[in-house]
Amino acid sequence: MQVAQHRYIVSDPEILGGEPIVEGTRTPVRAVVEIWRQGVSPEAIPGHLPHLTLAQVFDALSYYSDHQAEINDYIESNRIPEDLVDPLVKGS
């Protein structure tokens, strides 16, 4: 396991193919970032991901700040194409 420069963020080739995750979880940094991008404050994110501490959330966002292109690539590559999203999920 390779430890990144962030205390709570690691990359393990055995977990999600080495995508940066919150240490001790399988939660990718991109999951925290996507919740934050929806307008949820960092302090409220543990309410959505209760297995994370506030310190882990802030470190994930700090990691994102330092590695935006990398995390944006993970977000984009894991996005479900619009035509595959059920209309009931879209709210149409």
N, C-alpha and C positions, 0 to 999 in steps of 0.2 A: 504494500500500500504506500502510495506517495502522498506525503502531507504537503498541502499548498502553503502559501505564506499567510493564510488565514487560519486562525485557531480551530474553527469548527468545520472547515471545508476540506474534503479529501477527494481524491480520485483513485478509484480501484478498478483495474481492468476487468475484474470479476463481477462488478456491479454496474449495470447500465452501460457496459462497454467503456468504462473509464470516464463517463460524464461526471462533472463535479457534483458531489452530493454533500448533504449535511452529515457529518461524522456520526456513526452509530445508527444511521437510518438508511433507507433507500430513497429518501426524498431529494430529488435533484434541485439544484439552485434555481433552475428555470421555473419550478413549481412555485417557489416563494416569489420570484419576480413576477410571474403572471398574476398572482393574487394581488400583489402590490400595484401592478399596472391597472387593475380593475378599480382602483381607488381605495383599497383597504389600507389603512394606516399600518405601519410596521407593528405598532403596539397591539393591534387587533388580529394580526395574522396568526398568533398562537391559538386564537379562538377557532380558526379554520383548520389549522394543523396542530392539534393539541399536544402532539408528541414533541413539538419543538419549543425551546425556550426563547425568550425575547433576545437573549444574546446570540443565539444561533440564527435567528431571523436577521438581526442587524449585520451579522457577519456574512450571511448569504447576500444581502443587498450590497455590502461593501465589496464582496468578491465580484458581484455583477458590475459595480462601478469601475473596477479595475480591469474587467474582462468582458466588456459589453459585446463586442463582435462575436466572441466565442459563444456566449450564452444566447445571444440573438439567433445564431446559427442553430443551436439545439432547439430553441423555441420553434423556429421555422420548420426544421426537419421533423418535428413531432406534431405539427399542426394537422388537424383533420381537414381534408379538402372540403370546401363548402358544399359541393354536390353530394357528399357522403353523409352530411349531418341531417338527421331526421327532422322534418319540418316541425314536429312537436317540441323538439329540443330548441329549435330556433325561435319558437314562439309565433310562428306564422299561422 
